[in-house]
Amino acid sequence: MKKYIIERDLPAIGSAEREALKAAAQTSNKALAEIGTDIQWLESYVTADKTFCVYLAKDESLIHEHAKKSGFPANKVTEVRRMIDPTTAAG
């Protein structure tokens, strides 16, 4: 599967209460279960007005299908080509 970063514009998401985030995660998980095993949510980073979500998926169309089913926008979808971290400097 390919790795994707999904940028979602969600005004005031950074101020959301824990229960609202829990409900959002439940909604996302329900949509994922309906789609099947070719897509997986790894994690999300919440900022003031956006989330940056990391997904594995067979292809980008599944990311858009999830957005439609969950009701969460996929304003920008970017496929990850490579990863680097501090240990990359060691060769």
Order of alpha helices (4+ residues) and beta strands (2+ residues): beta-alpha-beta-beta-alpha-beta
